[in-house]
Amino acid sequence: MALVLALLLVLALAGIGAVVLVAVGSDGATARNQAWSARAAAQAGAGLELAKALLAGHVEEHGSFETALPPVRPSIRTPRGDPWGRARPPDGAACGDPATPGCRDYEVFRDEPMAGGNARVYVGRVLRDVAGRPLLFDPRAPGAGWAPDLDGDGTPDLAGVTVWVRRPVVGALDAGAPHDRAVLTAEARHPPPSRPEDPHAVSRLELTLRLAPRPSGEEPEDIDYSDGLTTWVKRRVRPGDPRE
């Protein structure tokens, strides 16, 4: 009887030890996932902040978001089941097939019923700075795109971040002129995977921007157009310049 009781006690202790080990392992994985998710969300937020600065560069050069935005689509409708849809804009500045590694333009979309039809709303073109460098991370081609080094220490500060820019949809059409509105979608992956199947956390944040209207009438010599989001800069232009 003593031997039987001892064996039962050993089995019970072994079971308790196994449960403790599983619980500790699960808690560790949960803490890791929470840390990864928080870091991915912070990186996505940083991506949106950088994207606003990049769009400000387009406004400074061209007076609107037009050069950063994809072209206006003649229709956002597409037949259900079409892999990319005829509503995908023929954008010469975008890369070709979204399924190609290192290319993510119009890779993400959703189908929405509108007036009994089917509308395909794309995330849009990967955001590029004025020099044309895409703010892109593709786990199928981790070396593609541009990972900014903001502090100049030689280490990318926004590794694993992709930012898309698109036009808002107004009814069944894209918003056109005066090209003063844009929708930004930032996707961050942490830690940046070297392969799509590597474990990592993904966070997506979206932000809608609209340029503040310029004041009308006589302008004083010193004026600040800042609204916390956009800063207009007065600049002298040559006579005959269309921006005059």
C-alpha positions, 0 to 999 in steps of 0.5 A: 500500500505504501508503494502504491501511495508513493507512486500515486503521489509521484504521478500527482506531482508530475501532473502538477509540474506539467500544468505549471510548465504549460502555464508558464510557457503560455504566459511567456508567449502571451507577454511576447505577443502583447509586446510585439503588438504594442511595438507594431502599433507604435511603429504604425503610428510613427509611419503615419507621422512620417507620411504626413511629413512626406505629404507636406513635401508634395504640397510644398513642391506642387501645392496639393497632394496630387503627385502623391495620390493615385490617379482618379479612377473612372469607376470604383465598381468591379465584377465580383470575383475579378482578381484585381478588377477593372477599377484598378487605376492605370497608374504609371507611377505604381509597380506592375503586379501586386503579387510580385515580391517587392510590389504592394501597390493596390495589394489590399482591397475590400469589396463593398455592395453599392446600389446593388452593384459591387465596388472594389475599394483599394488601399491605394499606391504605396506612398513615395517621397518627392524623390520617388522612394517608396515607404514599403516593407514586403515580407516576400522581399525584405530588402525592397522599399525604403526604410528611413534612418531619421536620426542618421545613426545608420539604423533604419528607424521604421523597419517593417512599415508600409504606408499606402495613400489613396483618394477618399471615395465620394459616392461611387467615385474617387475624390478629384480636384483640388486634390486636397484630401488623402487617406493614409493606411500604415501597416507595421510588422514587428519584428520585421519578418524575413519570410512571410511565415515567420511569427510577428505581430501586424498593426494597421492604422488609418488616417484621413487628411485634408489641407486647410483652406487658404485665407482669402483677401489681403494677407499680412506680411507675417501669417501662420497658417498652422492648424496642428496638421498642415503648415503653409509656407509663403513662397515668392514665385516668378511672374507668369508661374501658374501658382502665382 
